[in-house]
Amino acid sequence: MSSTVERQVAVHLPADWIVRRPGEMAELIEGLRAIPGVTPEDRAELSADLAEVIDRSAADGLVLIAGFIQPLEDEPVEMGDLPTEVPFDPDDIEPSAVVASMALFQRPRPDGTVDELVAALTATVARWLGPPEVLEDQPIGTIVVTRELDGIRTPAMKRTVDSVETTYYVLPEAAPETLLVVVFRSPSLGFATELGWLYDAVIASLDLVDLDGGPVTPDEPQGPAEPALDGPA
């Protein structure tokens, strides 16, 4: 006799990460009130754009988004007055902080083997930094990792700036029907190695929690009865 067990993803993030779930996005908009020069019209426009993106992402299984900004100096670097009419060249601006973001999705696992997943990712047109990497014998299960260069461009930039996008496809052993997709992004290319270590540590903390309070596997409990999420929410 089989039964359905409801499980939730638990992830432990460093304390300096700011975390929001899909229903908490309005808090980000309200926080803009404290920023000089941001008008109610600006907030309304951003809120409308963000709501559309979050709605689509929630339908795609978005569990949470998170991010952090870490200054490179003890005091923020003073940029001075940036030109507003002539787009600036990113090469002319000294980096003042390391920035990273994370999005966690929980989706039904598609049919197929790990090798078929790797083959599908390899065949995808992208600016891969290397072939997909398969991590086996991980505590949570098998993980497939891809790393690619993606472009970021805003109206203030003359050209697209590369960012590193690292995606972990996690196949939890305790939940064969579940696929976790964790996407990290950072424009701080010079910190790719250090951020890679950080991302690996976050992924190592992933857990599936049985909401009934029991163990996730028959042999060994895999976390607390309530989902855990370190860092300010």
C-alpha positions as CSV (number, residue, x, y, z in Angstrom):
1,M,0.0,0.0,0.0
2,S,1.5,3.3,-1.0
3,S,0.9,6.8,0.4
4,T,1.7,10.3,-0.6
5,V,4.0,12.2,1.7
6,E,4.1,16.0,1.5
7,R,7.6,17.4,1.7
8,Q,9.1,20.8,1.7
9,V,12.5,22.0,0.7
10,A,14.8,23.3,3.5
11,V,17.8,25.4,2.6
12,H,20.4,27.1,4.9
13,L,21.8,30.4,3.7
14,P,24.4,32.7,5.2
15,A,23.0,35.3,7.5
16,D,23.7,38.2,5.1
17,W,21.4,36.9,2.4
18,I,18.0,38.5,2.1
19,V,15.3,36.0,1.4
20,R,11.8,36.4,-0.1
21,R,9.1,33.9,-1.0
22,P,6.7,34.6,-3.9
23,G,4.1,36.1,-1.6
24,E,6.5,38.5,0.0
25,M,7.6,40.5,-3.0
26,A,5.5,43.5,-2.0
27,E,8.0,44.1,0.9
28,L,10.7,44.8,-1.7
29,I,8.6,47.5,-3.3
30,E,7.8,49.1,0.1
31,G,11.6,49.2,0.8
32,L,12.1,51.5,-2.1
33,R,10.3,54.3,-0.2
34,A,13.5,54.9,1.8
35,I,15.6,55.5,-1.4
36,P,15.8,59.2,-2.4
37,G,14.6,59.9,-5.9
38,V,12.3,56.9,-6.2
39,T,8.8,58.2,-6.9
40,P,5.5,56.5,-6.4
41,E,5.2,56.2,-10.1
42,D,8.6,54.3,-10.2
43,R,7.4,52.0,-7.5
44,A,4.1,51.3,-9.3
45,E,5.9,50.6,-12.5
46,L,8.3,48.2,-10.9
47,S,5.6,46.5,-8.9
48,A,3.6,45.8,-12.1
49,D,6.7,44.4,-13.8
50,L,7.7,42.3,-10.8
51,A,4.2,40.9,-10.2
52,E,4.1,39.6,-13.8
53,V,7.5,37.9,-13.5
54,I,6.8,36.5,-10.0
55,D,3.4,35.1,-11.2
56,R,5.0,33.3,-14.1
57,S,7.8,32.0,-11.9
58,A,5.4,30.9,-9.1
59,A,3.5,28.9,-11.8
60,D,6.9,27.3,-12.8
61,G,7.5,26.2,-9.2
62,L,9.4,29.1,-7.6
63,V,9.9,28.4,-3.9
64,L,12.1,31.5,-3.0
65,I,14.5,34.1,-4.3
66,A,17.4,35.4,-2.3
67,G,20.4,37.6,-2.8
68,F,23.2,39.6,-1.1
69,I,25.4,42.6,-1.8
70,Q,28.8,42.6,-0.1
71,P,30.9,45.9,-0.3
72,L,34.5,45.5,-1.3
73,E,35.5,48.2,1.2
74,D,34.7,48.9,4.8
75,E,33.0,52.1,3.5
76,P,31.0,52.1,0.3
77,V,33.0,53.4,-2.7
78,E,31.9,56.8,-3.7
79,M,31.1,56.7,-7.4
80,G,30.4,60.4,-7.9
81,D,27.8,61.7,-10.3
82,L,27.3,59.3,-13.1
83,P,26.2,60.6,-16.5
84,T,22.5,60.3,-17.0
85,E,22.2,61.3,-20.7
86,V,25.2,59.5,-22.2
87,P,25.4,55.8,-21.3
88,F,28.5,55.0,-19.2
89,D,31.0,52.3,-20.1
90,P,31.1,49.6,-17.4
91,D,34.9,49.4,-17.8
92,D,35.1,53.0,-16.5
93,I,33.4,52.2,-13.2
94,E,35.3,50.6,-10.4
95,P,33.4,47.6,-8.9
96,S,32.3,48.5,-5.3
97,A,30.5,45.3,-4.3
98,V,30.1,41.6,-4.9
99,V,26.5,40.7,-5.9
100,A,24.8,37.3,-6.2
101,S,21.2,36.1,-6.4
102,M,19.5,32.7,-6.1
103,A,16.2,31.3,-7.3
104,L,15.0,27.9,-6.1
105,F,12.3,26.0,-8.0
106,Q,10.6,22.8,-7.1
107,R,9.1,20.9,-10.1
108,P,7.8,17.5,-11.1
109,R,10.7,15.3,-12.2
110,P,10.5,14.6,-16.0
111,D,10.9,11.1,-17.3
112,G,14.4,10.0,-18.3
113,T,17.8,9.2,-16.9
114,V,20.6,11.4,-15.7
115,D,22.5,10.7,-18.9
116,E,19.5,11.9,-20.9
117,L,19.3,15.1,-18.8
118,V,23.0,15.7,-19.5
119,A,22.5,15.1,-23.2
120,A,19.6,17.5,-23.4
121,L,21.5,20.2,-21.6
122,T,24.6,19.7,-23.7
123,A,22.5,20.0,-26.9
124,T,21.0,23.3,-25.6
125,V,22.4,26.4,-27.3
126,A,24.2,28.4,-24.6
127,R,27.5,29.9,-23.8
128,W,28.7,27.0,-21.7
129,L,31.8,27.4,-19.6
130,G,32.2,23.7,-19.7
131,P,30.2,20.5,-20.1
132,P,27.6,19.6,-17.5
133,E,29.1,18.1,-14.4
134,V,27.4,15.2,-12.6
135,L,27.8,15.0,-8.9
136,E,26.9,11.5,-7.6
137,D,26.7,10.2,-4.0
138,Q,25.6,13.5,-2.7
139,P,23.7,13.5,0.6
140,I,20.5,14.6,-1.1
141,G,21.0,12.6,-4.3
142,T,22.4,13.1,-7.8
143,I,23.1,16.7,-8.9
144,V,23.8,17.9,-12.4
145,V,25.6,21.3,-12.6
146,T,25.8,23.7,-15.6
147,R,27.8,27.0,-15.8
148,E,27.2,29.5,-18.6
149,L,27.8,33.1,-19.4
150,D,24.7,35.1,-19.7
151,G,24.2,38.7,-20.7
152,I,23.0,41.6,-18.5
153,R,22.1,44.9,-20.1
154,T,20.3,48.0,-18.9
155,P,19.5,51.2,-20.7
156,A,22.4,52.9,-19.0
157,M,25.0,50.5,-20.5
158,K,26.5,50.8,-24.0
159,R,27.0,47.0,-24.3
160,T,26.0,43.8,-22.6
161,V,27.9,42.7,-19.5
162,D,28.6,39.1,-18.9
163,S,27.4,37.4,-15.8
164,V,27.9,33.8,-14.6
165,E,24.8,31.7,-14.2
166,T,25.3,28.4,-12.3
167,T,22.4,26.0,-12.3
168,Y,22.1,22.9,-10.1
169,Y,19.6,20.2,-11.1
170,V,19.0,18.2,-8.0
171,L,17.4,14.8,-8.1
172,P,16.5,14.0,-4.4
173,E,16.9,10.3,-3.7
174,A,14.1,10.5,-1.1
175,A,11.6,12.0,-3.6
176,P,12.0,10.3,-7.0
177,E,9.0,12.4,-8.3
178,T,10.8,15.8,-7.5
179,L,13.3,17.9,-9.4
180,L,14.9,20.9,-7.6
181,V,16.4,23.6,-9.8
182,V,18.6,26.1,-8.1
183,V,19.9,29.0,-10.2
184,F,22.6,31.3,-9.0
185,R,23.6,34.5,-10.9
186,S,26.4,37.0,-10.4
187,P,27.9,39.8,-12.6
188,S,31.0,39.6,-10.4
189,L,33.1,37.5,-12.8
190,G,36.3,38.1,-10.9
191,F,34.8,36.3,-7.9
192,A,33.5,33.2,-9.8
193,T,35.7,30.8,-7.9
194,E,34.8,32.1,-4.4
195,L,31.1,32.3,-5.3
196,G,31.3,28.8,-6.7
197,W,32.4,27.6,-3.3
198,L,29.6,29.5,-1.7
199,Y,27.0,28.0,-4.0
200,D,28.3,24.5,-3.4
201,A,27.9,25.0,0.3
202,V,24.3,26.2,-0.1
203,I,23.5,23.2,-2.3
204,A,25.1,20.9,0.3
205,S,22.6,22.3,2.8
206,L,19.5,21.4,0.8
207,D,17.1,19.0,2.5
208,L,13.7,17.6,2.1
209,V,11.5,17.8,5.2
210,D,8.6,15.5,5.8
211,L,5.8,17.9,6.9
212,D,4.3,15.1,9.0
213,G,7.3,15.3,11.2
214,G,8.7,11.9,10.4
215,P,12.0,11.0,8.7
216,V,12.5,11.7,5.0
217,T,14.1,8.2,4.6
218,P,13.3,5.1,6.5
219,D,16.8,4.9,8.0
220,E,17.8,8.4,9.1
221,P,15.9,11.7,9.7
222,Q,17.1,14.4,7.3
223,G,16.1,17.6,9.1
224,P,13.7,19.2,11.6
225,A,10.0,18.7,11.5
226,E,9.5,22.3,10.3
227,P,11.2,23.6,7.2
228,A,14.4,25.6,8.1
229,L,15.6,28.7,6.4
230,D,18.6,30.5,7.9
231,G,19.1,34.2,7.3
232,P,16.6,37.1,7.5
233,A,13.3,36.4,5.8
